[in-house]
């Protein structure tokens, strides 16, 4: 019974539309045109929101505001899953995340990789209380993490 809404720019949605055309799940997935910088995410609409590889493009103040907007869009006990490259508190490990941070500093306006502690601070400020971290691909050369925050 799972249903999903994919929010993205028109070009990306065009690719998604092509993929969904042959999928048995196409009737369960809604494509929503929008830019996460500006669009209204809604109020208490979703059980789960996934942000994947978004935050490393953005600065601290935008990411804090995004966490707040996501929390507002979640139903009670809804979850926000933040997926990205993350560093430790020293910001020097894992190596790929540290190098990728330098790349983002050079190629974006304000982006870089952030530590799990940064995310936890932003999530607390947004009003999330319960958080859980999980590694993704910890044995790979470019591991990522997820932080699951629950709206209580």
N, C-alpha and C positions, 0 to 999 in steps of 0.2 A: 503494500500500500504506500510505499515511499513516493513522495512527489518532490520535485526539485525546481528551483528557479535559478537560472544562470543569468547573472547581470554582467554585461560586458559591452564593449564598443561594437559598432556595426560590422566591421571587418572580421572580428573574431566570431561574432554570432553567425556570420555567413558560413564559416567553416564548421561551426557546431551544427548548423541547420543541415548541412550536407551529411555529416556523420549521423545525425539523428534520423535522417530520411530512411535509412536502412535498419534502424534499431527497433527492436521489439518494445522498447521502453519510451518511444517518442511521444506517446500520449501522456506520459507522466512528467515530462520535462517542459517547463515554460521558459522561453527565451525572453529576457527583458533588456531592451536597449537602454544603456545609461553609462554614465561616467561616475565611478565611485567618489570622485572628487566633489561632485556637485549634486548628485541626485539624492532624493529623499529615500532612505532605506525603509521607512515605514515605522509603525508603532505596534509592538507586540504581535508580529505576524509570523515569526519563524521559530521553529523548534531548535534549529541549528544553523549557524552561519559559518562558512569556511572562507577564510582569507588565505590564499596561498601565493607566496612570492610577490606580495604587494608591498609590505612594509619596508623592504630594503630600498625601494625607490623613493621613499618619502623621508621627511625630517621628523624630528621628535614631536613638535606641536601638532602636525597633521595626524601622526599616528595616534597620539593621545585622543584627539577629536574623533578619529575613526573608531576607536574602541568604545567611546561614549555613544556614538551613533549606532554601532552594532548592538550594544546593550539595550538601547531603546527599542530596537527592531525585534528583539527576542521576546518570546512569551516567558512567563514565569517558569523557572527551572530550565530555560533554554540554554544552549551552549554555544560559545564562540570558540572555534578552533583556529588558532593562528599558526600557520606553517611557513617556515622560512629558514634560511641559513642563520645560525646564531653562534655567538662567541661565548667564551667563558668571561668571567669578570675582568680578567687581564686584557681582554680583547685581542689576544695573540693566538688563541687556539679555539677550535681546531684550525689548522693551517689554511685549508681552503677558505673557510669563512673569513679569516683575517685578510687574506689576499683579495677575496671578493669585495670586502669592505673598501679596500684601497681603490679597486676598480670602480665601485659605485661613487666614491668621493670625487673621482676624476670625470666620470661620464654622466652624472646626474646633478640636479640642482642642490639637493640636500641629502640624498640617500647614502646609506652605509648599512653594514650589518650591525645588529644590536645584540646585547647579551640577554639571556633569559631573565636576568634580574631587571633589565629595562622593561621588558614586556610585563613582568609581574607588577612593577610599579605603575605602569600605565593602566593595567587592568584593575588594580585596586582603586586608583583615582577615578576610573569610570564607574565604580560601584560593584565590581565583581568581588566575591568573597572566596569562593572555592576555586582552586587552580591545580592542575596536574600537568606535569611535563613528561613527554615521551620522545625518545630518539627515533629517528627514521633513517634507516640505512647507515647505522653507526659503523659498520665495517667498510663502508665505501670511502673513496677519496674526497667526496664532497657531501658529507652527512648533513641532514637537516634535523629539525626538531619540531614538535608541535606542543603548543600549550593549550590545554582545554580549560576554559573558564566557564563556570556555571553562574547564571543569573539566579540569585536566591531571593 
